[in-house]
Amino acid sequence: MTGPAPESRLVALAAGLRAAGVPVGTGQVALMARAAALAPGDLYWAGRATLVNRADDIPVYDRVYRELLGSGAPRVTRTRREHATIRGTPFDAVSGVPVDAPPPDAALASPTEVLRRTSFARCGEDELARLARLMARMRLRAPERRTRRRRPSRGGEPDLRRTLRRAFRTGGEPLDRAWRERRRRRRRVVLVIDVSGSMSGFARGLLLFAHAALRGEPRWEAFVFGTRLTRVTRMLDHPSPDEALRRAASAETDWEGGTRIGQSVRDLLDRHGGLLRGSVVVVLSDGLDVGDPEILRHAMRRVHRLAHRVVWLNPLKEHPDYAPLARGMAAALPSVDVFASGHDLHSLEMVAAAIAAL
């Protein structure tokens, strides 16, 4: 290396990157100094490996390196991307990133964060077991409602009975007045999960979510359906997620079969309509109904009149180009208050927060 001392070049390079908007810490500068000492002829690669954290910052690094240090920066003149293989793994020759690697942001995220954003359809047994442990730590809260019962409070409406009873202590003068307010209670949440063949990739992850929800709130209810409706609240009331899912699968005879959403929702209304009154009803289905869409349309209108809110989670909505064109989904959508995706844990957490804020 000619010109100024190597230490001055390293400091100038780090300062130039900071001025260009690339976050460079003092620890990275020290790490680059050690890398440059080990490979004095590869200062460019030593800096790029230690000072650049994102692939988007590589063009900025190249420009700053050429402006400050001049020589030594390779110029890429390829018109197409070429792949190299290092120990059996294909790498991009331009960016140095594995061809099949996740996006740069995902590579910097923790394994837990990556798992939270992994679609249930792409999860194996080990990943689903880890997701079950993450779901067990979730705190799912439903919106509150006012009950008919009252309780003492510091404000609200006057409590005449308690006020008169206290007046006996002061010679009949109501000096110490009492107040009361209506008690508040969490609303029930009713989960209705599609376990038909078209939902086979997501059903297990959604049932794990239902298991965690019911373990946190005993008043909540869970149903599964394919061509018929089955109540699985008691089956999912087990400490072990695997055992709970085994019981739920044994209770549902048409698992991964056909789909009759309209008939199943109508059965829910006829047999368990009292559970829906004032509740938050969450339907988890792709909306691919093989039955008459008019049955589903009328059934969802009845559900919307009974329930506090209706939430529909469609895993197909994870795709940006998705449109609710299926007959069943189009028929149900006018009676839905919240329409979102439920394909991974992150989307379910967002929906849980939305339900609590309803």
C-alpha positions in Angstrom: 0.0 0.0 0.0 1.4 3.4 -1.0 0.4 6.9 0.1 -0.9 7.5 3.5 -0.5 5.0 6.3 -3.0 2.1 6.2 -4.6 3.2 9.4 -5.4 6.6 7.9 -7.0 4.9 4.9 -9.2 2.7 7.1 -10.4 5.7 9.1 -11.1 7.7 6.0 -13.0 4.8 4.4 -15.2 4.4 7.6 -15.8 8.2 7.7 -16.7 8.3 4.1 -19.2 5.5 4.5 -20.8 7.2 7.4 -21.1 10.4 5.4 -22.8 8.4 2.6 -25.4 7.0 5.0 -23.9 3.5 5.7 -24.0 2.7 9.4 -20.4 1.8 10.5 -19.5 1.3 14.1 -16.2 1.5 15.8 -16.2 -2.2 16.4 -16.5 -2.8 12.6 -13.5 -0.5 12.0 -11.5 -2.5 14.5 -12.6 -5.7 12.8 -11.6 -4.4 9.4 -8.1 -3.4 10.8 -7.6 -7.0 11.8 -8.9 -8.3 8.5 -6.6 -5.9 6.6 -3.6 -7.1 8.7 -4.4 -10.7 7.8 -4.9 -9.9 4.1 -3.0 -6.7 3.2 -3.5 -7.2 -0.5 -7.3 -7.5 -0.3 -8.2 -4.3 1.4 -11.4 -3.9 -0.7 -12.7 -7.3 0.4 -11.6 -6.9 3.9 -13.7 -3.6 4.1 -16.7 -5.0 2.3 -16.8 -8.1 4.6 -16.6 -6.1 7.8 -18.2 -2.7 7.1 -21.2 -3.6 4.9 -24.2 -5.1 6.6 -26.8 -5.0 3.8 -26.6 -5.9 0.1 -28.2 -2.5 -0.8 -25.1 -0.8 0.7 -22.6 -2.5 -1.7 -22.9 0.0 -4.5 -22.4 2.9 -2.0 -19.3 1.1 -0.6 -17.9 0.6 -4.1 -18.3 4.3 -4.9 -16.8 5.5 -1.7 -13.9 3.1 -2.0 -13.1 4.3 -5.5 -13.3 8.0 -4.5 -11.1 7.7 -1.4 -8.7 4.9 -2.2 -8.8 4.8 -5.9 -7.2 1.5 -7.0 -8.0 -2.0 -5.7 -11.8 -1.9 -6.2 -12.9 -4.5 -8.8 -15.2 -3.3 -11.5 -18.1 -5.6 -12.5 -18.7 -5.6 -16.3 -20.8 -8.7 -16.6 -24.1 -8.3 -18.5 -25.7 -11.2 -16.7 -25.3 -12.8 -13.3 -23.0 -15.8 -13.0 -23.0 -18.4 -10.3 -20.1 -19.9 -8.5 -20.1 -22.9 -6.3 -18.4 -22.9 -2.9 -18.5 -26.3 -1.1 -21.6 -27.3 -3.0 -23.5 -24.1 -2.4 -24.3 -21.9 -5.4 -23.3 -18.2 -4.9 -24.1 -15.2 -7.0 -20.8 -13.9 -8.4 -21.8 -10.3 -8.2 -23.4 -9.9 -4.7 -21.7 -12.9 -3.1 -25.1 -14.0 -1.7 -26.2 -17.7 -2.0 -28.6 -18.1 -4.9 -31.3 -19.8 -2.8 -30.6 -17.8 0.3 -33.4 -15.7 2.0 -33.6 -12.0 1.5 -30.8 -9.9 3.2 -33.2 -8.7 5.9 -34.2 -12.3 6.7 -30.5 -13.3 6.9 -30.0 -10.6 9.6 -33.1 -11.6 11.5 -33.0 -14.0 14.4 -34.2 -17.6 13.8 -37.3 -16.9 15.9 -38.2 -13.9 13.8 -37.7 -15.9 10.6 -39.9 -18.7 12.0 -42.6 -16.2 12.9 -42.8 -15.1 9.3 -42.6 -18.6 7.8 -45.9 -19.8 6.2 -47.5 -22.7 8.0 -47.6 -24.6 4.6 -43.8 -24.6 4.5 -43.2 -25.7 8.2 -42.0 -29.2 9.1 -42.7 -31.1 12.3 -39.8 -29.5 14.2 -40.8 -26.0 13.1 -44.5 -26.5 14.1 -43.3 -27.7 17.5 -41.3 -24.5 18.0 -44.3 -22.5 16.8 -46.5 -24.2 19.4 -44.1 -23.0 22.1 -44.2 -19.5 20.8 -48.0 -19.5 20.6 -48.2 -20.7 24.2 -46.6 -17.5 25.2 -49.0 -15.3 23.3 -51.5 -13.3 25.3 -54.8 -13.2 23.3 -57.3 -10.7 24.6 -60.9 -10.1 23.4 -62.7 -6.8 23.5 -64.7 -6.0 26.6 -68.5 -5.5 27.0 -70.6 -4.0 29.7 -72.7 -6.5 31.7 -76.0 -5.9 33.5 -74.4 -6.3 36.9 -73.1 -3.3 38.8 -70.2 -2.8 41.1 -69.1 0.0 43.5 -67.0 2.8 41.9 -65.8 6.3 42.5 -68.0 7.7 39.7 -70.9 6.7 37.4 -74.5 6.5 38.4 -75.7 7.1 42.0 -76.2 4.1 44.2 -79.3 5.1 46.1 -79.5 2.0 48.3 -75.9 2.3 49.7 -76.3 6.1 50.0 -79.4 5.8 52.2 -77.8 3.1 54.2 -74.8 5.3 55.0 -77.2 8.2 55.8 -78.3 6.4 59.0 -74.8 7.2 60.4 -75.3 11.0 59.8 -78.9 11.4 61.1 -80.5 10.9 57.7 -78.4 13.4 55.8 -76.9 11.8 52.6 -73.4 13.3 53.2 -71.5 10.1 52.1 -72.9 9.4 48.7 -72.2 6.1 46.9 -71.7 5.4 43.2 -71.8 2.4 41.0 -71.0 1.3 37.4 -71.7 -1.6 35.2 -69.2 -4.5 35.3 -67.1 -5.2 32.2 -66.3 -8.6 30.9 -64.2 -10.0 28.0 -66.3 -11.1 25.0 -66.2 -14.7 23.9 -64.2 -15.6 20.8 -65.5 -18.4 18.5 -62.9 -20.0 16.2 -64.2 -21.8 13.1 -61.4 -23.6 11.3 -61.5 -25.1 7.8 -59.7 -28.5 7.8 -60.7 -29.5 4.2 -58.2 -30.7 1.6 -57.5 -27.2 0.2 -56.5 -26.1 3.7 -54.3 -29.1 4.5 -51.1 -27.1 4.5 -52.4 -24.6 7.1 -54.8 -26.6 9.2 -52.2 -27.9 11.7 -50.7 -24.4 12.3 -54.2 -22.9 12.7 -55.2 -25.6 15.2 -52.1 -24.9 17.2 -53.2 -21.3 17.4 -56.7 -22.4 18.5 -55.1 -24.7 21.2 -53.0 -21.8 22.6 -56.1 -19.5 22.5 -58.3 -21.9 24.4 -55.6 -22.6 27.0 -55.5 -18.9 27.8 -59.2 -18.3 27.9 -61.5 -21.2 28.9 -64.7 -19.4 27.7 -63.6 -19.4 24.1 -64.9 -22.0 21.7 -63.4 -23.8 18.7 -65.1 -25.7 15.8 -63.6 -27.4 12.7 -65.4 -28.2 9.5 -65.0 -29.9 6.1 -68.3 -31.2 4.8 -69.8 -31.1 8.3 -69.2 -29.1 11.6 -67.5 -30.6 14.7 -67.1 -28.9 18.1 -63.5 -29.5 19.3 -63.3 -27.2 22.3 -62.9 -30.1 24.7 -60.5 -32.0 22.4 -58.2 -29.0 22.4 -58.3 -28.6 26.2 -55.1 -30.6 26.8 -51.7 -29.4 27.9 -49.9 -31.2 25.1 -50.4 -29.6 21.6 -49.7 -32.9 19.8 -52.2 -34.8 21.9 -54.8 -32.0 21.5 -54.4 -32.1 17.7 -54.6 -35.9 17.7 -57.9 -35.7 19.6 -59.3 -33.1 17.3 -58.3 -35.0 14.2 -59.9 -38.2 15.5 -63.2 -36.3 16.1 -63.3 -34.9 12.6 -64.1 -37.8 10.2 -63.7 -35.8 6.9 -60.3 -34.3 7.6 -58.7 -33.1 4.3 -61.9 -33.9 2.4 -64.4 -31.7 0.7 -65.6 -28.2 1.8 -69.1 -27.1 2.5 -68.7 -23.8 4.3 -72.2 -22.6 3.9 -73.8 -25.7 5.3 -71.2 -25.8 8.2 -71.9 -22.2 9.1 -75.6 -22.8 9.0 -75.2 -25.8 11.4 -73.2 -23.6 13.7 -76.1 -21.1 13.8 -78.8 -23.8 14.3 -76.9 -25.8 17.0 -74.7 -23.3 18.8 -76.3 -19.9 17.9 -76.3 -18.8 21.5 -72.5 -18.9 21.6 -72.3 -16.4 18.8 -74.4 -13.7 20.4 -72.1 -10.8 21.2 -69.0 -12.8 20.4 -66.1 -12.3 18.1 -66.4 -14.9 15.4 -63.1 -15.8 13.6 -63.4 -18.0 10.5 -60.2 -19.4 9.2 -60.8 -20.7 5.6 -59.7 -20.1 2.0 -63.3 -19.6 1.0 -63.2 -22.4 -1.6 -66.7 -23.8 -1.1 -68.1 -26.6 -3.3 -71.7 -25.9 -2.0 -74.3 -23.4 -3.0 -72.8 -19.9 -2.4 -76.3 -18.5 -1.5 -76.4 -20.7 1.6 -73.1 -19.2 2.8 -74.3 -15.7 1.9 -77.5 -16.0 4.1 -75.7 -17.8 6.9 -73.0 -15.2 7.1 -75.6 -12.4 7.2 -77.2 -14.2 10.3 -73.7 -14.5 11.9 -73.1 -10.8 11.3 -76.3 -9.9 13.0 -75.6 -12.0 16.0 -71.9 -11.5 16.5 -70.1 -8.4 17.8 -67.6 -8.6 15.0 -66.8 -11.2 12.2 -63.2 -11.8 11.3 -62.2 -13.9 8.3 -58.6 -15.1 7.9 -57.7 -16.5 4.5 -54.2 -17.9 4.1 -54.3 -17.3 0.4 -54.2 -13.6 1.1 -50.5 -13.8 1.8 -49.9 -13.5 -2.0 -50.0 -9.8 -3.1 -51.9 -10.7 -6.3 -54.7 -12.5 -4.4 -58.3 -11.4 -5.1 -61.4 -12.9 -3.4 -62.9 -14.2 -6.7 -63.9 -17.7 -5.4 -67.7 -18.0 -5.1 -67.7 -18.8 -1.4 -65.3 -16.0 -0.5 -67.2 -13.4 -2.6 -70.5 -14.4 -1.0 -69.2 -14.2 2.6 -67.1 -11.0 2.2 -70.0 -8.4 2.5 -70.7 -9.8 6.0 -67.1 -9.7 7.2 -65.7 -6.8 9.4 -62.0 -7.8 9.2 -60.5 -9.6 6.3 -56.8 -10.6 6.7 -54.3 -13.4 6.2 -53.5 -16.1 8.7 -50.7 -17.9 7.0 -48.0 -17.4 9.6 -47.5 -16.6 13.3 -46.8 -12.9 12.6 -50.1 -12.4 10.8 -52.0 -14.2 13.6 -50.3 -11.9 16.1 -51.4 -8.8 14.1 -55.0 -10.2 14.0 -54.9 -10.9 17.7 -53.9 -7.3 18.4 -56.7 -6.1 16.0 -59.3 -8.3 17.9 -58.3 -6.8 21.2 -58.8 -3.3 19.8 -62.2 -3.9 18.3 
